[in-house]
Amino acid sequence: MRLVVISGLSGGGKSTALRALEDLGMFCVDNCPIPLLPELVELVRGADPNRGIAVCVDARDTEHLASFDDIYARLEQAAVKIDVLFVEATREVLMRRYGETRRMHPMGELPDAIDREREALAHLRARAHTIIDSTSHTSRQLRQMVRDRHAGGVALRVVLQSFAYKRGVPSEADMVFDSRFLANPFDDPTLRPLSGLHEPVSAFVLGQADANELIERVEGLLRFAIPRIAAEGRSHLTIAIGCTGGQHRSVALIEELKRRLGADPTSALAGGSVRVLVRHRDVGRSA
């Protein structure tokens, strides 16, 4: 039995993450009291032992937060595989989101409510297997990230992601590589409106000796590491390559890395048990 416990700061994207797991067919419950988790697991297990469960646990369950460790231990003893996902964002972004929706924060008046909630959930955050900072992500991107991590069917999902350094390094990345030392297509007025998905930009980037050496070194590292990471039972691995604006160099490199690791959806890496996915986080986003 698989249980995903979603927690995090209000406005950070907990509901979005829960809906993403619901789309994957998991049995989902929002604001589930922590002491009821063992009963919920047994009910779902009795009805469909192959169906995963996802629950939101947050600061509204203040009186039961301290019992989480005990409940966690009970569930582990009952052969439940638990994955704690914590979603957060910066104070400024949370303030802006609440200002846009005009909703009341469950912990009281802003901005002090954000600090109180962060303190109340510090223990849960420390127990998290995955922490996602949604500050620079749209709801669609957050949903996709959650799906990438929790969709079944293969042992390991490798996400190749391009990004813009000016928008921040992806907090979910396991490995990050910097391509800003390469000559920039942005400096060519004819290439500036295009992205690394277009052949002229790709040719410009990959025509550089340093670009090919970078991609060869990254490919070699991944071909060494991925089978070993898959053997550990990991469910996801995110590889990020960044450039200044996330439009040209990093995009072309990610596309080339995807081609080298295997054009087919299921790579031959680790005996075909790895699925390679591509995400271009900042392509098309205005400056």
N, C-alpha and C positions, 0 to 999 in steps of 0.2 A: 504494500500500500504506500502510495506517494502523497505527501502533504507539503504544500507550499504555504508558508506563513508570510503574508505581506504586511509590513509595518512601515512606518515612516512619518514624515511631517505632513500635516494637513495642507493641501495645496501642492504637494510634491508629486502627486500622480498615482496614489494608491488605487483609486477607483479605476483609473485607466489600465493599470497593471492587472487588476482583477478581471476586468472585461476582456483583456487579451487572453487570459487563461480560460475564461468561460468560452471564448471562441474556439479554443483547442479541445473543448469537450469536458473540461474538468468541472466537478461539482463545486460551486462557489458560494461562499457566505460572507457577507460584509458585517464587520463589527461583531464577530463571534466572541462571546465571553471565553476567556482562556480555560477555565475549569471544565467547559463543555466539550473541549476538543477530543478527549478520548471517546466520549459517547458518540460524537459526530462521526469519528473514524469508524467505529464499530457499526453504526447504522449504514454507512455507505459501503463498507466492506461486505456486510451481509447482503446488500442488494446487488452490488457489482464490484467484486474484488479487484478488477482491472482498471477501475475508474479512479483517476487522481482527484485530490481535493485541494482547493485553494481557499484560504480564509484571510480576511483583513483583521489585524489586531492593532489597535492604536491607543492613544492616550485617553480616549473616552472610557476605557476599561481600567481606570486608574487603580481601583481597589484590588484588582487581580493581577496586575503587572508583576508583582513580586513572586507570584506562583509559577511564572513561566518556566524556570529551570526545572522545577519538580515535574511539571506536566511534560516537558520535553523529554526528561529521563524516562517517564512512564511510557511515552509513545515509542521511544527507541527500544525499550524492552519488549514492546508489542510488535516488533518488526516493522515499524513505520519508518520510511525513508523521509526525513524532514529537510526542507530547504527553506532557509529564512532569507527573504528578500526585503531590503530596506531602501525606501525611495525618499530622496530629500532634494532640496534646492537651497540656494542662498537666501538669506533673510530679505534682501531687496526684491528678489524675484517673487518670493511668497507674498510680500506686501503688495506688489503690483497685481498679482493674480487675484488676491482677495479684493483689491480695489476695483478690478474689472468685473468680477462676479457679484460684488456687494453682498457676499455671504458673511455670516457671523462665524468667527473662529470658535471651535468647540472649547477652547481653554480660556476664552474671555476676550478682553480688549487687546487689540494690536497696538504696538508691536511686542509688548511684554509676553503675550500669549505664545508667540513663537519660541521665545527663550524658555518658557516654562515647559512647553511640550518637548523641546529638544532635550531638556534635562530629564524629564520623566521617561523618555524613551532611550536614554543613553545605554542602558543595560541591554535592551533588545538590539540596538545597533551593534553593540560589541559582539553579539551572538550571530550576526548576519553572515551568511555565506556569500552573498552578493550585495553590494551597495551601489545604487544608481543615483547619480546626481543629474536631475532632469533640468537643471538651470538653462542649458542651451539646447534642449531637445523640444521638438513639437510633440503633441500627443500621438501623432502617427508614428514618429520615430521611437517614442517610448514603447508603444504597443509592439512594434516590430522587434525591438530589443528583447522584450519579455518573451515573445514567441520564439525568437532565435534560441533562447536559453532553455525553454521548457517544452518545445515540440518533440514528440517521441519519434521512434522509427530508426534512428541511427545512434551509434555510441557517442560520437563527438561531432558537434557542429562548429566549423571553423568560419568565423566571420572576418572577411577582409574589408577594412573600412578606411576610406580617405577622409581627411578633415582639414579644417583651416585653423592654424595656430592662433589667429586673431580672434577666433571664437572659443578657444580653450581646448586643451587636450581632453579627449573622451575619458571620463572617469571609469568606464567599463572596460577599457583596453587592458589586455594582459601584456602585450608587447607594443612598444611605440618606436617608430623610426622617423627621422627627420630628413626631408628631401630639400630643404631650403637652400642648400649649398649648390644646387643645380641651376643652370641658366634658366631664367623664367620666361615662358612664352608670353606672359602678360606684357612684357616689354616690347613685343612686336604688335603694332596696331592691327595687323591683319589676323592675328591669332587671339587677341584679347577677348573678342566676343564669344569665342568657342570654348570648349572644355576638353579635358583629357579623353572624353568619349569620342572626339572627332579625330579622324586619321591625321590631319596636318599637325595637330598638337601632339598626338602620340608619337609621330615621326620625329618631331622637334625634340621631345624629351628623350625618347629611346635612342636617338642618334648620338647622344652624349656617352662617352666611354664611362664616365663616373656613374651614370644612371644604370648602365648594364652591370657594372661591378656591384652596385648597391643591391640590385634585384637578385643577382646571383648569390650574394652573401645571405640575404634574407631567405631566399628559397632554400639554400643549403641548411640554414638553421632550422627552418620549419620541417624539412624532410627528416632531419634528425630528431626534432622534439615531438612532432605530432604523434607518431606511433607510440612513443613512451607516455605521452599525456593521455592518449586514448586507453592505454593499458591500465592506467590508474583509475579509470572509470569516470573521468571528467566528462561533463555534458556539453561544455562550450569553451571556446577559446577565441578571443578577439585580437586580431592583429591590425594595428592602425599605422598608416603612413600619412604624415602631415606635410603641408606646405603653407605658405603665407595665407592665401585666400581659399584654399580647398577646391580650386576649379581646374587646374591644369596639371602640374607635376605629380601631385599625390594621386590624382584620378588615373592618369596614364600608367603610373607604376602599379597601382592596385589591379588594373585591368590586365596588365602584363603578368603580374603574379598569379592572377586567376588562371590565365591561359597556361602558364607553366605548371601549376599544380594539378591541372586537369580541367579540360573544357566541359566534361560531363558533370551533371549535378553531383553524382557520387564519385568521389576521387578514389583512385587505387591506393591511396595512402592508408596505412593500417589495415590492409586487407579489405578495402572497400567499405569500411565502417565509418568513414568520415564524409560529411556533407559540407561542401565549400559554398559559402554565401558571400555576396558582395553588397556593401552599403556605401553609398557616397553621401556622407552626411550633409555637406554644405554646397553641393553643386546646384547652381541656379539661385542661391540666396543672394540678396542684394548686399552691398557693402554696409 
